[in-house]
C-alpha cells in the first residue's frame, strides 16, 4: 500500500462573549489537542494522517465534535502541498521567543 500523507488544517472562529462561549471554545481546543492536532497559530490547528481515507474518516468524527456557534473550516492538503507553505513573519512571535530562549537550543 502506498501512503499519501495528508494534513487536515482546522481554522476556527468561535464567539467568546459569554462564559458558555468561552467554555465551548476551550472544550473544542482541548479536543483538538487531545486528538493529536498541533497549533500552527491562534485558532489554526493541523494534524497529519497516513492517507486520504484516514483523514476523511477523522473529518467525520471532527464534525460530531464542533461547537454549535461559530465557524469552523477544514482544509485537506497533501503533505507535499503542506511543505510548500511560506512563513512570513514581521518579527519573532512570543512562542518562538520562548523556544529560542531554551538553553539547549542556543548553539
N, C-alpha and C positions, 0 to 999 in steps of 0.2 A: 504494500500500500504506500503510495506517495503522499507525504504530508505537505499540505499547503497551509502553512501557519497563517492564521487570521487574527486580527485585533478587533475587538469591539471598543469603540470610543463612545462614552456616555457623557453627554453635555446636558446639564440641567439648570433650570431657573425656577426655584421654588420660593413662594412667598415666605417672608419672615416677619409678619405683622403681629400675630398673636402668639401666645405661649404654645398653643396647639400647633401652629405653623412651624415654629422653631423645633418642636419635638418631632414633627413629621420629617423635617429636613435632617435632623440628627439621626433618626432611625434609618432613613434611606442611605445616608452617607456611611453609617456603620455597616449596613447591609452590604454595600459595595466593597468596603474594606475587608469584611469577613469573608467575602466570596472571591478574594484574590485580585481586586482592582487596585491599581496604583494611581495616585493623584498626579496628573500632568500639570494642572494649575487649578485654581479655585473653581469648583463646580465642573471640572472636566477630569474624568477618570477613564482608564483603559485597562484592558485585560487581554492576554494572549491565549489563543486556543490552537490545538493541534491541526484542526481542519475546519472547513466551512460548515460541515454538518454539526460539529460540536458547538460552534459559535451560534448557529441557528437555534439549536436546542436550548442553549443558555438564554438566548434572547426571549424565548417564550417564558422561561422561568422569571426573567427580569421583568417582563410585562406584568406578571402577577404580584410584583412587589413594589410598584411605583406608588407614590403618594397620590391622593385624589386631586389635589390642587397643584398648579404649576405646570411647567412644560419640561418634557424630557425628550431628548433627541438621541438616537443611537446610530452611529455610523460604523459599518463593517468595511474594513480595508484589509488588503493582504499585507503580509509583513514587508514585502518589497515596497509597497506604497507608503507604509508607515515609516520605513527607513529613509524616505525622501523628505521628511518633514524638515523645514528650515526653522531654526530657532533664532529669533531676532530679539535681542534684549537691549534696552536702553541703559541698563545698569544691572548690578547684581541684586537678585531678589533676596528677601530675608532668609528663605530656605537655603539658597546657595551659599549665603554668607555663613550660616551656621555650619554647613557641611565643610566649607573651606577652612573654618577655624578649628576643626578637629585636629589634634596634634599628629595623629598618624597619617593624615593626608598631606601634610606640608612636607614636600620633598625638596 
